[in-house]
Amino acid sequence: FFASGYSVAEIYDPQVFFAFYFRPLDFGYNLWIVYAIWIAVVLILYIPSRWFSHYKKEHTQWWLRYM
């Protein structure tokens, strides 16, 4: 909400009586932006996940089985 440029004054709509119950017409991102963010998150998390997978294979502490 705030990353899209809205302010605290725009949270409450007196006609609706609930905070964040409304949705502005230009709220949100295009679908291609959502896909780009999703791909970036997957690529960023791939390296630590691969490292942790190798760590679990090489170490045999009992607590690693629960992670």
C-alpha positions in Angstrom: 0.0 0.0 0.0 2.7 2.5 1.0 5.1 1.3 -1.7 2.4 2.2 -4.3 2.5 5.8 -3.1 -0.6 5.9 -0.9 -0.5 7.7 2.5 -1.9 7.0 5.9 -4.8 9.4 5.3 -6.0 7.1 2.4 -6.3 4.0 4.6 -9.7 4.8 6.0 -12.7 5.4 3.8 -15.7 6.9 5.8 -18.2 5.3 3.4 -17.0 1.8 4.1 -16.3 2.0 7.9 -13.3 -0.4 7.7 -9.6 0.2 7.2 -8.2 -1.2 4.0 -11.6 -2.4 3.0 -11.5 -0.5 -0.3 -9.3 -1.1 -3.3 -8.2 1.8 -5.5 -8.6 1.2 -9.2 -4.8 1.7 -9.8 -3.7 -0.5 -6.9 -1.2 -3.3 -7.4 1.3 -4.2 -10.1 1.0 -5.6 -13.6 1.2 -9.4 -13.9 4.6 -9.3 -15.6 6.0 -7.4 -12.7 4.7 -10.0 -10.2 6.2 -12.7 -12.3 9.6 -10.9 -12.4 9.6 -10.4 -8.6 8.7 -14.1 -8.2 11.5 -15.3 -10.5 14.0 -13.0 -8.7 13.0 -14.3 -5.3 13.4 -17.9 -6.5 16.8 -17.2 -8.0 18.0 -15.4 -4.8 16.8 -18.2 -2.5 18.2 -21.0 -4.7 21.9 -20.5 -3.7 21.3 -20.6 0.1 18.9 -23.6 -0.4 21.5 -25.5 -2.4 24.2 -24.7 0.2 22.0 -25.9 3.0 21.1 -29.1 1.1 24.8 -29.9 0.8 25.4 -29.0 4.5 22.6 -31.5 5.6 24.2 -34.2 3.4 27.6 -33.7 4.9 26.7 -33.3 8.6 24.7 -35.8 10.7 23.5 -33.8 13.7 20.2 -35.0 14.9 18.5 -31.6 14.7 19.2 -31.3 10.9 16.6 -34.0 10.3 13.9 -31.6 11.5 14.8 -28.7 9.2 
